């Protein structure tokens, strides 16, 4: 599986997690987050593995120390993804390395 595909799989799983959440009076927040994550997953899946965004995520350690493991943004990255409310797909991918670096 390519890095782009691994990232897309992770984002789709997080979107499903948001869709499965039931909260009283969430005003559609979970659905909006899920749609934003699905949009980002589709965008990520279209990126080549040598795209600068994928390389930045690799340098941040999201694909393991050797760059060949499945996508895992760690606790800080996961928190950012779980709280993502929307925006352009590349904005989330750009924000991840900074969040991961700030947490270490």
Beta strands, then each sheet from edge to edge (+ up, - down):
end
